[in-house]
Amino acid sequence: MKTCMLGKSGLEVGPLAFGGNVFGWTIDEATSFRLLDAFVAAGFKLIDTADVYSRWAPGNQGGESETIIGKWLKQSGKRDQVILATKVGMALDKRGLGGPYIKRSVEDSLKRLQTDHIDLYQAHKDDPETPLEETLGAFHELIQQGKVRVIGASNYSAERLSEVLKVSRDNGLAAYQALQPEYNLCERAGFEDALEPVCREAGLGVIPYYSLASGFLTGKYRSEADLAKSARGQGVKKYLDDRGFRILAALDDVAGRYSSTPGRVAIAWLLARPSVTAPIASATSVAQLDDLIEATRLELDGPAIERLNQASA
């Protein structure tokens, strides 16, 4: 398996990140452990979660995903085999990226994860009410203390990403080394039109979330009747239109050419984008995880990529 650096961070990762949003939501602790074991056994490293996962599930408070990962790390002894990424700044009842809040939150995450450091600590969303210098100053201090190795961002506009990178340069503060944007065949413009040029100029690693558009790009949702198949079904209803069906048809065509599956092709399309380091995708079974792993071994040719580009334009 090919590995590469996540931007200029010094973190070496494989071509796939495991999305921890499902832990404590659509899969229980035992299943989570099995999938994490299988992911690492296949040679992959990057596990992505957040302090608010999975707050939206009935009865949850947030932090369930980190807690499950922490128990797995303690039980498996595999902390040195993974790149651990989590996020801060999306709690509804807290100040987004204020310095004191970041410093408190990292301690909570470290406790839940049962580790002494986080490899990639990410701002979950922009906080326009907090000075960028304050946010970066807090992150910088955490790096100096050894509690965080590198920092990254998610859900920033291109303008704000450029601004925060400039503040880092001008003030000698730690800088974001990675961006986690929403990016897939269904959601292209937001990243490609403005964010991608900033990432390439700054040398940021890119780890897209919703790589399979909440499962739509696997092809299992082709009518409104299909939406009841999973807890995430309603999230794809917006894609059941002419463009969405064109994308599915293109995925089916390319999958047929390669004796593959639509989901594998959708991940392979992302990996063919030079700016993308490792798409984030989740799985709820070993079979689904195996499918994601196979996707990283699929290399699309020019005509296949163009077919998908035209269908999703």
C-alpha positions as YAML, in Angstrom:
chain: A
units: angstrom
residues:
- id: 1
  name: MET
  ca: [0.00, 0.00, 0.00]
- id: 2
  name: LYS
  ca: [1.22, 3.46, -0.91]
- id: 3
  name: THR
  ca: [1.64, 5.95, 1.89]
- id: 4
  name: CYS
  ca: [2.20, 9.67, 1.69]
- id: 5
  name: MET
  ca: [2.70, 12.69, 3.88]
- id: 6
  name: LEU
  ca: [-0.32, 14.68, 4.97]
- id: 7
  name: GLY
  ca: [0.73, 17.96, 3.44]
- id: 8
  name: LYS
  ca: [3.84, 19.27, 5.18]
- id: 9
  name: SER
  ca: [2.77, 17.87, 8.55]
- id: 10
  name: GLY
  ca: [5.27, 15.05, 8.78]
- id: 11
  name: LEU
  ca: [2.38, 12.64, 9.38]
- id: 12
  name: GLU
  ca: [2.62, 9.62, 7.08]
- id: 13
  name: VAL
  ca: [-0.78, 8.21, 6.22]
- id: 14
  name: GLY
  ca: [-2.35, 5.74, 3.83]
- id: 15
  name: PRO
  ca: [-4.86, 6.64, 1.10]
- id: 16
  name: LEU
  ca: [-7.92, 6.19, 3.32]
- id: 17
  name: ALA
  ca: [-9.09, 7.58, 6.66]
- id: 18
  name: PHE
  ca: [-11.61, 5.75, 8.82]
- id: 19
  name: GLY
  ca: [-14.49, 8.02, 9.79]
- id: 20
  name: GLY
  ca: [-15.33, 7.56, 13.46]
- id: 21
  name: ASN
  ca: [-18.75, 9.23, 13.30]
- id: 22
  name: VAL
  ca: [-20.42, 5.80, 13.29]
- id: 23
  name: PHE
  ca: [-18.91, 4.68, 16.62]
- id: 24
  name: GLY
  ca: [-21.59, 4.76, 19.27]
- id: 25
  name: TRP
  ca: [-24.24, 5.59, 16.67]
- id: 26
  name: THR
  ca: [-24.85, 2.99, 13.97]
- id: 27
  name: ILE
  ca: [-22.39, 0.46, 15.38]
- id: 28
  name: ASP
  ca: [-21.73, -0.63, 18.95]
- id: 29
  name: GLU
  ca: [-18.44, -0.88, 20.80]
- id: 30
  name: ALA
  ca: [-17.70, -4.51, 19.88]
- id: 31
  name: THR
  ca: [-18.28, -3.91, 16.17]
- id: 32
  name: SER
  ca: [-16.21, -0.73, 16.34]
- id: 33
  name: PHE
  ca: [-13.31, -2.70, 17.82]
- id: 34
  name: ARG
  ca: [-13.50, -5.31, 15.04]
- id: 35
  name: LEU
  ca: [-13.47, -2.66, 12.33]
- id: 36
  name: LEU
  ca: [-10.60, -0.74, 13.88]
- id: 37
  name: ASP
  ca: [-8.59, -3.96, 14.17]
- id: 38
  name: ALA
  ca: [-9.27, -4.79, 10.53]
- id: 39
  name: PHE
  ca: [-8.42, -1.27, 9.37]
- id: 40
  name: VAL
  ca: [-5.02, -1.31, 11.07]
- id: 41
  name: ALA
  ca: [-4.34, -4.92, 10.04]
- id: 42
  name: ALA
  ca: [-4.78, -3.81, 6.42]
- id: 43
  name: GLY
  ca: [-1.97, -1.29, 6.88]
- id: 44
  name: PHE
  ca: [-4.00, 1.89, 7.29]
- id: 45
  name: LYS
  ca: [-3.39, 4.46, 10.02]
- id: 46
  name: LEU
  ca: [-5.57, 7.55, 9.97]
- id: 47
  name: ILE
  ca: [-8.63, 7.49, 12.26]
- id: 48
  name: ASP
  ca: [-10.76, 10.63, 12.28]
- id: 49
  name: THR
  ca: [-13.28, 11.57, 14.94]
- id: 50
  name: ALA
  ca: [-14.53, 14.66, 16.82]
- id: 51
  name: ASP
  ca: [-15.45, 15.61, 20.35]
- id: 52
  name: VAL
  ca: [-19.13, 15.95, 19.38]
- id: 53
  name: TYR
  ca: [-19.50, 12.49, 17.76]
- id: 54
  name: SER
  ca: [-22.12, 11.08, 18.07]
- id: 55
  name: ARG
  ca: [-24.17, 13.66, 19.93]
- id: 56
  name: TRP
  ca: [-27.06, 13.43, 17.44]
- id: 57
  name: ALA
  ca: [-27.92, 9.83, 18.35]
- id: 58
  name: PRO
  ca: [-30.77, 9.46, 20.88]
- id: 59
  name: GLY
  ca: [-29.41, 9.30, 24.41]
- id: 60
  name: ASN
  ca: [-25.91, 10.47, 23.47]
- id: 61
  name: GLN
  ca: [-24.14, 13.54, 24.83]
- id: 62
  name: GLY
  ca: [-21.15, 13.73, 22.48]
- id: 63
  name: GLY
  ca: [-17.76, 12.13, 23.04]
- id: 64
  name: GLU
  ca: [-19.03, 8.58, 22.50]
- id: 65
  name: SER
  ca: [-16.82, 8.03, 19.47]
- id: 66
  name: GLU
  ca: [-13.68, 9.24, 21.23]
- id: 67
  name: THR
  ca: [-14.52, 7.06, 24.22]
- id: 68
  name: ILE
  ca: [-14.85, 3.92, 22.09]
- id: 69
  name: ILE
  ca: [-11.59, 4.67, 20.27]
- id: 70
  name: GLY
  ca: [-9.87, 5.24, 23.60]
- id: 71
  name: LYS
  ca: [-11.06, 1.90, 24.96]
- id: 72
  name: TRP
  ca: [-9.87, 0.20, 21.77]
- id: 73
  name: LEU
  ca: [-6.46, 1.86, 21.99]
- id: 74
  name: LYS
  ca: [-6.05, 0.72, 25.58]
- id: 75
  name: GLN
  ca: [-7.21, -2.83, 24.89]
- id: 76
  name: SER
  ca: [-5.33, -3.30, 21.62]
- id: 77
  name: GLY
  ca: [-2.11, -1.50, 22.49]
- id: 78
  name: LYS
  ca: [-2.01, -0.10, 18.96]
- id: 79
  name: ARG
  ca: [-1.57, 3.60, 19.72]
- id: 80
  name: ASP
  ca: [1.80, 3.69, 17.95]
- id: 81
  name: GLN
  ca: [0.25, 2.17, 14.83]
- id: 82
  name: VAL
  ca: [-2.33, 4.89, 14.20]
- id: 83
  name: ILE
  ca: [-2.55, 8.55, 13.32]
- id: 84
  name: LEU
  ca: [-5.25, 9.89, 15.60]
- id: 85
  name: ALA
  ca: [-7.26, 12.89, 14.43]
- id: 86
  name: THR
  ca: [-10.05, 14.63, 16.31]
- id: 87
  name: LYS
  ca: [-11.80, 17.98, 16.20]
- id: 88
  name: VAL
  ca: [-12.95, 20.80, 18.46]
- id: 89
  name: GLY
  ca: [-15.29, 23.74, 18.06]
- id: 90
  name: MET
  ca: [-18.74, 22.46, 17.16]
- id: 91
  name: ALA
  ca: [-20.30, 22.01, 20.59]
- id: 92
  name: LEU
  ca: [-23.57, 23.91, 20.73]
- id: 93
  name: ASP
  ca: [-23.21, 25.12, 24.30]
- id: 94
  name: LYS
  ca: [-19.61, 26.32, 24.17]
- id: 95
  name: ARG
  ca: [-17.66, 29.15, 22.60]
- id: 96
  name: GLY
  ca: [-16.35, 27.77, 19.32]
- id: 97
  name: LEU
  ca: [-12.61, 28.33, 19.10]
- id: 98
  name: GLY
  ca: [-11.83, 30.53, 22.07]
- id: 99
  name: GLY
  ca: [-8.45, 29.84, 23.63]
- id: 100
  name: PRO
  ca: [-9.66, 28.73, 27.10]
- id: 101
  name: TYR
  ca: [-12.28, 26.47, 25.56]
- id: 102
  name: ILE
  ca: [-9.77, 24.78, 23.25]
- id: 103
  name: LYS
  ca: [-7.44, 24.13, 26.20]
- id: 104
  name: ARG
  ca: [-10.26, 22.59, 28.24]
- id: 105
  name: SER
  ca: [-11.58, 20.58, 25.34]
- id: 106
  name: VAL
  ca: [-8.26, 18.99, 24.47]
- id: 107
  name: GLU
  ca: [-7.97, 17.67, 28.01]
- id: 108
  name: ASP
  ca: [-11.41, 16.10, 27.73]
- id: 109
  name: SER
  ca: [-10.54, 14.53, 24.38]
- id: 110
  name: LEU
  ca: [-7.21, 13.19, 25.65]
- id: 111
  name: LYS
  ca: [-9.00, 11.62, 28.61]
- id: 112
  name: ARG
  ca: [-11.64, 9.98, 26.44]
- id: 113
  name: LEU
  ca: [-9.05, 8.81, 23.91]
- id: 114
  name: GLN
  ca: [-6.81, 7.50, 26.71]
- id: 115
  name: THR
  ca: [-3.69, 8.95, 25.13]
- id: 116
  name: ASP
  ca: [-1.17, 11.67, 25.95]
- id: 117
  name: HIS
  ca: [-1.25, 13.33, 22.54]
- id: 118
  name: ILE
  ca: [-3.42, 13.91, 19.47]
- id: 119
  name: ASP
  ca: [-1.66, 13.65, 16.13]
- id: 120
  name: LEU
  ca: [-3.99, 15.97, 14.20]
- id: 121
  name: TYR
  ca: [-6.18, 18.41, 16.14]
- id: 122
  name: GLN
  ca: [-8.64, 20.19, 13.90]
- id: 123
  name: ALA
  ca: [-10.85, 23.25, 14.17]
- id: 124
  name: HIS
  ca: [-14.22, 21.69, 13.36]
- id: 125
  name: LYS
  ca: [-15.64, 24.88, 11.89]
- id: 126
  name: ASP
  ca: [-14.67, 28.50, 11.59]
- id: 127
  name: ASP
  ca: [-15.44, 30.79, 14.52]
- id: 128
  name: PRO
  ca: [-15.65, 34.35, 13.19]
- id: 129
  name: GLU
  ca: [-16.34, 35.75, 16.66]
- id: 130
  name: THR
  ca: [-12.95, 34.72, 18.05]
- id: 131
  name: PRO
  ca: [-9.75, 36.44, 16.88]
- id: 132
  name: LEU
  ca: [-7.66, 34.11, 14.76]
- id: 133
  name: GLU
  ca: [-4.63, 34.99, 16.84]
- id: 134
  name: GLU
  ca: [-6.38, 33.67, 19.94]
- id: 135
  name: THR
  ca: [-7.32, 30.37, 18.31]
- id: 136
  name: LEU
  ca: [-3.89, 29.82, 16.79]
- id: 137
  name: GLY
  ca: [-2.19, 30.86, 20.02]
- id: 138
  name: ALA
  ca: [-4.04, 28.15, 21.91]
- id: 139
  name: PHE
  ca: [-3.18, 25.53, 19.30]
- id: 140
  name: HIS
  ca: [0.44, 26.71, 19.28]
- id: 141
  name: GLU
  ca: [0.66, 26.27, 23.05]
- id: 142
  name: LEU
  ca: [-0.75, 22.75, 22.84]
- id: 143
  name: ILE
  ca: [1.88, 21.81, 20.28]
- id: 144
  name: GLN
  ca: [4.63, 23.24, 22.47]
- id: 145
  name: GLN
  ca: [3.29, 21.18, 25.38]
- id: 146
  name: GLY
  ca: [3.37, 18.00, 23.30]
- id: 147
  name: LYS
  ca: [-0.36, 17.43, 23.60]
- id: 148
  name: VAL
  ca: [-0.89, 17.97, 19.86]
- id: 149
  name: ARG
  ca: [1.47, 17.22, 16.99]
- id: 150
  name: VAL
  ca: [-0.10, 19.27, 14.17]
- id: 151
  name: ILE
  ca: [-3.29, 21.21, 13.57]
- id: 152
  name: GLY
  ca: [-5.82, 21.33, 10.78]
- id: 153
  name: ALA
  ca: [-9.13, 22.91, 9.82]
- id: 154
  name: SER
  ca: [-12.55, 21.86, 8.60]
- id: 155
  name: ASN
  ca: [-15.47, 23.80, 7.15]
- id: 156
  name: TYR
  ca: [-13.51, 27.00, 6.43]
- id: 157
  name: SER
  ca: [-14.18, 29.23, 3.44]
- id: 158
  name: ALA
  ca: [-11.28, 29.88, 1.09]
- id: 159
  name: GLU
  ca: [-11.12, 33.49, 2.23]
- id: 160
  name: ARG
  ca: [-10.91, 32.58, 5.90]
- id: 161
  name: LEU
  ca: [-8.46, 29.76, 5.26]
- id: 162
  name: SER
  ca: [-6.15, 32.16, 3.43]
- id: 163
  name: GLU
  ca: [-6.54, 34.68, 6.26]
- id: 164
  name: VAL
  ca: [-5.72, 32.21, 9.02]
- id: 165
  name: LEU
  ca: [-2.66, 30.94, 7.16]
- id: 166
  name: LYS
  ca: [-1.44, 34.53, 6.84]
- id: 167
  name: VAL
  ca: [-1.98, 35.16, 10.55]
- id: 168
  name: SER
  ca: [0.18, 32.11, 11.29]
- id: 169
  name: ARG
  ca: [2.98, 33.39, 9.06]
- id: 170
  name: ASP
  ca: [2.83, 36.95, 10.32]
- id: 171
  name: ASN
  ca: [2.83, 35.99, 13.99]
- id: 172
  name: GLY
  ca: [5.11, 32.95, 14.00]
- id: 173
  name: LEU
  ca: [2.28, 30.73, 15.18]
- id: 174
  name: ALA
  ca: [1.50, 27.11, 14.39]
- id: 175
  name: ALA
  ca: [-0.25, 26.79, 11.03]
- id: 176
  name: TYR
  ca: [-2.94, 24.49, 9.75]
- id: 177
  name: GLN
  ca: [-1.37, 21.61, 7.85]
- id: 178
  name: ALA
  ca: [-4.53, 19.94, 6.60]
- id: 179
  name: LEU
  ca: [-8.04, 20.77, 5.49]
- id: 180
  name: GLN
  ca: [-11.10, 18.58, 5.93]
- id: 181
  name: PRO
  ca: [-13.69, 19.81, 3.40]
- id: 182
  name: GLU
  ca: [-16.91, 18.28, 2.14]
- id: 183
  name: TYR
  ca: [-15.95, 16.91, -1.26]
- id: 184
  name: ASN
  ca: [-17.28, 14.15, -3.48]
- id: 185
  name: LEU
  ca: [-18.76, 13.64, -6.93]
- id: 186
  name: CYS
  ca: [-22.01, 15.25, -5.80]
- id: 187
  name: GLU
  ca: [-20.40, 18.18, -3.97]
- id: 188
  name: ARG
  ca: [-17.59, 19.55, -6.10]
- id: 189
  name: ALA
  ca: [-17.81, 23.30, -6.58]
- id: 190
  name: GLY
  ca: [-17.32, 24.32, -2.96]
- id: 191
  name: PHE
  ca: [-13.89, 22.74, -2.88]
- id: 192
  name: GLU
  ca: [-12.67, 22.92, -6.46]
- id: 193
  name: ASP
  ca: [-13.54, 26.55, -7.21]
- id: 194
  name: ALA
  ca: [-11.83, 28.26, -4.29]
- id: 195
  name: LEU
  ca: [-10.52, 26.00, -1.52]
- id: 196
  name: GLU
  ca: [-8.43, 23.69, -3.67]
- id: 197
  name: PRO
  ca: [-6.18, 26.47, -5.04]
- id: 198
  name: VAL
  ca: [-5.48, 27.67, -1.48]
- id: 199
  name: CYS
  ca: [-4.64, 24.15, -0.35]
- id: 200
  name: ARG
  ca: [-2.30, 23.54, -3.26]
- id: 201
  name: GLU
  ca: [-0.49, 26.85, -2.83]
- id: 202
  name: ALA
  ca: [-0.03, 26.27, 0.90]
- id: 203
  name: GLY
  ca: [0.81, 22.59, 0.55]
- id: 204
  name: LEU
  ca: [-2.03, 21.45, 2.79]
- id: 205
  name: GLY
  ca: [-3.09, 17.83, 3.00]
- id: 206
  name: VAL
  ca: [-6.74, 17.30, 2.08]
- id: 207
  name: ILE
  ca: [-8.91, 14.67, 3.79]
- id: 208
  name: PRO
  ca: [-12.45, 15.06, 2.42]
- id: 209
  name: TYR
  ca: [-15.46, 14.07, 4.48]
- id: 210
  name: TYR
  ca: [-18.72, 12.68, 3.07]
- id: 211
  name: SER
  ca: [-16.57, 10.99, 0.43]
- id: 212
  name: LEU
  ca: [-19.51, 8.80, -0.54]
- id: 213
  name: ALA
  ca: [-22.15, 11.53, -0.10]
- id: 214
  name: SER
  ca: [-23.68, 9.81, 2.93]
- id: 215
  name: GLY
  ca: [-23.79, 6.54, 0.99]
- id: 216
  name: PHE
  ca: [-25.51, 7.85, -2.14]
- id: 217
  name: LEU
  ca: [-22.46, 7.16, -4.29]
- id: 218
  name: THR
  ca: [-22.51, 3.48, -3.37]
- id: 219
  name: GLY
  ca: [-25.64, 3.20, -5.50]
- id: 220
  name: LYS
  ca: [-27.86, 1.81, -2.77]
- id: 221
  name: TYR
  ca: [-30.21, 4.81, -2.81]
- id: 222
  name: ARG
  ca: [-31.93, 5.07, -6.19]
- id: 223
  name: SER
  ca: [-35.47, 6.01, -5.14]
- id: 224
  name: GLU
  ca: [-37.22, 7.53, -2.16]
- id: 225
  name: ALA
  ca: [-38.26, 4.02, -1.14]
- id: 226
  name: ASP
  ca: [-34.59, 3.20, -0.64]
- id: 227
  name: LEU
  ca: [-34.11, 5.97, 1.92]
- id: 228
  name: ALA
  ca: [-35.51, 3.83, 4.73]
- id: 229
  name: LYS
  ca: [-32.63, 1.37, 4.35]
- id: 230
  name: SER
  ca: [-30.43, 3.11, 6.90]
- id: 231
  name: ALA
  ca: [-30.27, 5.85, 9.52]
- id: 232
  name: ARG
  ca: [-28.43, 8.06, 7.02]
- id: 233
  name: GLY
  ca: [-31.00, 7.68, 4.26]
- id: 234
  name: GLN
  ca: [-32.65, 11.07, 4.65]
- id: 235
  name: GLY
  ca: [-29.28, 12.75, 4.15]
- id: 236
  name: VAL
  ca: [-29.21, 11.71, 0.50]
- id: 237
  name: LYS
  ca: [-32.73, 12.69, -0.52]
- id: 238
  name: LYS
  ca: [-31.40, 15.90, -2.06]
- id: 239
  name: TYR
  ca: [-29.36, 13.87, -4.56]
- id: 240
  name: LEU
  ca: [-32.36, 12.10, -6.05]
- id: 241
  name: ASP
  ca: [-32.60, 14.41, -9.06]
- id: 242
  name: ASP
  ca: [-31.50, 14.40, -12.70]
- id: 243
  name: ARG
  ca: [-27.90, 15.24, -11.87]
- id: 244
  name: GLY
  ca: [-27.76, 12.59, -9.17]
- id: 245
  name: PHE
  ca: [-29.06, 9.94, -11.52]
- id: 246
  name: ARG
  ca: [-26.51, 11.00, -14.17]
- id: 247
  name: ILE
  ca: [-23.76, 10.52, -11.61]
- id: 248
  name: LEU
  ca: [-25.05, 7.08, -10.67]
- id: 249
  name: ALA
  ca: [-25.26, 6.09, -14.33]
- id: 250
  name: ALA
  ca: [-21.65, 7.17, -14.86]
- id: 251
  name: LEU
  ca: [-20.53, 5.28, -11.76]
- id: 252
  name: ASP
  ca: [-22.34, 2.18, -13.01]
- id: 253
  name: ASP
  ca: [-20.67, 2.49, -16.41]
- id: 254
  name: VAL
  ca: [-17.18, 2.90, -15.00]
- id: 255
  name: ALA
  ca: [-17.73, 0.19, -12.39]
- id: 256
  name: GLY
  ca: [-18.75, -2.17, -15.17]
- id: 257
  name: ARG
  ca: [-15.58, -1.42, -17.11]
- id: 258
  name: TYR
  ca: [-13.41, -2.21, -14.10]
- id: 259
  name: SER
  ca: [-15.52, -5.09, -12.72]
- id: 260
  name: SER
  ca: [-15.87, -2.96, -9.62]
- id: 261
  name: THR
  ca: [-18.59, -1.18, -7.63]
- id: 262
  name: PRO
  ca: [-19.93, 2.39, -7.70]
- id: 263
  name: GLY
  ca: [-18.62, 3.10, -4.22]
- id: 264
  name: ARG
  ca: [-15.11, 1.96, -5.07]
- id: 265
  name: VAL
  ca: [-15.14, 4.08, -8.21]
- id: 266
  name: ALA
  ca: [-16.30, 7.16, -6.27]
- id: 267
  name: ILE
  ca: [-13.39, 6.81, -3.83]
- id: 268
  name: ALA
  ca: [-10.94, 6.13, -6.68]
- id: 269
  name: TRP
  ca: [-12.14, 9.32, -8.40]
- id: 270
  name: LEU
  ca: [-11.26, 11.30, -5.28]
- id: 271
  name: LEU
  ca: [-7.84, 9.67, -5.02]
- id: 272
  name: ALA
  ca: [-7.13, 10.60, -8.64]
- id: 273
  name: ARG
  ca: [-7.40, 14.27, -7.67]
- id: 274
  name: PRO
  ca: [-3.82, 15.45, -7.05]
- id: 275
  name: SER
  ca: [-4.81, 17.63, -4.10]
- id: 276
  name: VAL
  ca: [-6.54, 14.82, -2.18]
- id: 277
  name: THR
  ca: [-4.50, 12.88, 0.36]
- id: 278
  name: ALA
  ca: [-6.95, 10.48, 1.99]
- id: 279
  name: PRO
  ca: [-10.74, 10.45, 1.70]
- id: 280
  name: ILE
  ca: [-12.61, 9.87, 4.95]
- id: 281
  name: ALA
  ca: [-15.19, 7.09, 4.83]
- id: 282
  name: SER
  ca: [-16.96, 5.07, 7.48]
- id: 283
  name: ALA
  ca: [-18.11, 1.47, 7.53]
- id: 284
  name: THR
  ca: [-20.50, -0.49, 9.68]
- id: 285
  name: SER
  ca: [-19.34, -3.98, 8.71]
- id: 286
  name: VAL
  ca: [-16.11, -5.71, 7.76]
- id: 287
  name: ALA
  ca: [-17.56, -6.26, 4.27]
- id: 288
  name: GLN
  ca: [-18.07, -2.51, 3.84]
- id: 289
  name: LEU
  ca: [-14.56, -1.84, 5.10]
- id: 290
  name: ASP
  ca: [-13.11, -4.38, 2.67]
- id: 291
  name: ASP
  ca: [-14.91, -2.55, -0.14]
- id: 292
  name: LEU
  ca: [-13.33, 0.76, 0.92]
- id: 293
  name: ILE
  ca: [-9.90, -0.84, 1.06]
- id: 294
  name: GLU
  ca: [-10.35, -2.26, -2.43]
- id: 295
  name: ALA
  ca: [-11.23, 1.23, -3.64]
- id: 296
  name: THR
  ca: [-7.75, 2.46, -2.76]
- id: 297
  name: ARG
  ca: [-6.29, -0.13, -5.16]
- id: 298
  name: LEU
  ca: [-8.39, 1.00, -8.10]
- id: 299
  name: GLU
  ca: [-6.67, 3.38, -10.52]
- id: 300
  name: LEU
  ca: [-8.97, 5.05, -13.02]
- id: 301
  name: ASP
  ca: [-7.78, 5.98, -16.49]
- id: 302
  name: GLY
  ca: [-8.33, 9.35, -18.17]
- id: 303
  name: PRO
  ca: [-11.55, 8.43, -20.00]
- id: 304
  name: ALA
  ca: [-13.12, 7.06, -16.82]
- id: 305
  name: ILE
  ca: [-12.29, 10.23, -14.89]
- id: 306
  name: GLU
  ca: [-13.63, 12.40, -17.70]
- id: 307
  name: ARG
  ca: [-16.86, 10.39, -17.83]
- id: 308
  name: LEU
  ca: [-17.38, 11.04, -14.12]
- id: 309
  name: ASN
  ca: [-16.36, 14.69, -14.40]
- id: 310
  name: GLN
  ca: [-18.89, 15.35, -17.15]
- id: 311
  name: ALA
  ca: [-21.71, 13.57, -15.37]
- id: 312
  name: SER
  ca: [-21.11, 15.52, -12.16]
- id: 313
  name: ALA
  ca: [-20.43, 18.92, -13.74]
...
